[in-house]
Amino acid sequence: METKLKSKIKASGLKQSFIAENAKISKSALSLIVNGKSLPTLTAAIRIARVLDETVENLWGDLVE
């Protein structure tokens, strides 16, 4: 199943390596997050969202119910 983050990354056309570098997290950490195998820290989530010009709520809000 594709995560919302994965679909947003595809739609943005950005490479995961670019997102990881600009979010100041490792490529492997981003890969785990994108594939739904790990949840980001709040800081990492905010940084990822900023790189994608999204909100944390839009990317992960469905997990908080």
C-alpha positions as CSV (number, residue, x, y, z in Angstrom):
1,M,0.0,0.0,0.0
2,E,1.3,3.4,-1.0
3,T,1.7,5.9,1.8
4,K,0.4,9.5,1.5
5,L,4.0,10.7,1.8
6,K,5.1,8.4,-1.1
7,S,2.4,9.7,-3.4
8,K,3.2,13.4,-2.5
9,I,6.9,12.8,-3.3
10,K,6.0,11.2,-6.6
11,A,3.7,14.2,-7.4
12,S,6.4,16.7,-6.4
13,G,9.0,15.2,-8.8
14,L,11.7,15.6,-6.2
15,K,14.2,12.8,-5.5
16,Q,14.3,11.2,-2.1
17,S,17.9,12.1,-1.7
18,F,17.1,15.8,-2.2
19,I,14.3,15.6,0.3
20,A,16.5,13.8,2.9
21,E,19.4,16.2,2.4
22,N,17.2,19.3,2.8
23,A,15.2,17.8,5.7
24,K,18.6,17.0,7.4
25,I,17.8,13.3,7.8
26,S,19.5,10.2,6.3
27,K,18.4,8.7,3.1
28,S,17.8,5.4,4.9
29,A,15.6,7.1,7.5
30,L,13.6,8.8,4.9
31,S,13.2,5.5,3.0
32,L,11.8,3.8,6.1
33,I,9.4,6.7,6.7
34,V,8.2,6.8,3.0
35,N,7.6,3.0,3.0
36,G,5.6,3.2,6.2
37,K,8.0,1.2,8.3
38,S,8.9,4.0,10.6
39,L,7.3,7.2,11.9
40,P,9.4,10.4,11.8
41,T,10.2,12.5,14.9
42,L,8.2,15.7,15.1
43,T,11.3,17.7,14.0
44,A,11.8,15.4,11.0
45,A,8.2,15.5,10.0
46,I,8.2,19.3,10.0
47,R,11.3,19.4,7.9
48,I,10.0,16.9,5.4
49,A,6.7,18.7,5.1
50,R,8.5,22.0,4.6
51,V,10.6,20.5,1.8
52,L,7.5,19.3,0.1
53,D,5.6,22.5,0.8
54,E,3.0,20.6,2.7
55,T,1.8,20.5,6.3
56,V,2.5,17.8,8.8
57,E,-1.3,17.3,9.2
58,N,-1.7,16.8,5.5
59,L,1.0,14.1,5.4
60,W,0.3,12.3,8.6
61,G,-2.9,13.6,10.0
62,D,-4.9,10.5,9.3
63,L,-2.7,8.6,11.8
64,V,-4.0,10.8,14.7
65,E,-7.6,9.8,15.2
